[in-house]
Amino acid sequence: MNRRLRAILILIGVMTVWGSTFVVTKDVIEDLPPLTLAFMRVFIGFVLLLPFAWQRRGSLAASGRRPPWPMVCLMALIGVV
């Protein structure tokens, strides 16, 4: 599969997941409190992204670079707020 087709398929998948979250959230918000739903979304994202972070951890340590923690914390704060 060439790179362009793969990128298009990935973008279609992302748009499908993103678009469906609004429908799912409307249905689920009737059964779960908003804070519980927010925690579940963050936890699912954590679980899905953990393997990628774990894989990159070795390459970051091998390069001798440290993560820019102040910038990461600022982005985390701004992204949530």
N, C-alpha and C positions, 0 to 999 in steps of 0.2 A: 504494500500500500504506500503510495507516495506521500510526502510530507504535507502537501496542500490538502489532500482528501482527508488525511488523519486530523489535521487542524480543524477542518470544517466539521467533521463528525464530533470532535471534542467540544467545539463551540455549540453545536446543536444540543449535545447532552447537557452542557452547563446551562443553556437557556431553558431547557425543559425542566431541569431541577429547580432553577431559580423561579421560573414562572409557577411551578406547582406549589411552591412553599406558601404562596398567598392563599391558595385554595385550601391547603391542608391546615394552615394556621387558623383560618376562619372556622373550620370544623372542630379542630382540637381545642380551641380557646374556650369552647362551651363546657368541656370536660375537665380541663386542667387550669390551674392558676397561671397567670402570665409568667411569674418568676420560675415556676417549675418548667414551663415550656422553654424559656430562655436558657435555663441550665441544661436541659436536654439537648438543645441545638448546639450549645458550646461543647458539651461532652461528646456528641456525635462527631463534630468537626475535629475535636482533639483526637479521637480514636482513628478517624480516617487519615489525618495528617501525620500522626505519630510515626508510621513506618518510613515516610519520606524524610522526616526530620532525623530519625535514627540513622538512616542511610547516609545523609549528608554530614552527620556529626563527625564521622571519621575523616572526611575530606577537609572539613574546616579545621580540625585539630592538626592534621598533617601539614596544612599550609602555614601554621603558626599564627594565624589571625584569630582574634577574639571577636565574638559578636558585638556589635555596637549597642550595648544594653541601654544607654540613655535614649537612643533613637527608637529602639524597640519598645521601651516603656511609653514613650511619648505617642508612638503610633497606636499602641494598645489603648491608651487613655482617649485619644481623639476618635478612634474607631468606635468605641463604645458610647462615648458621650455624644 
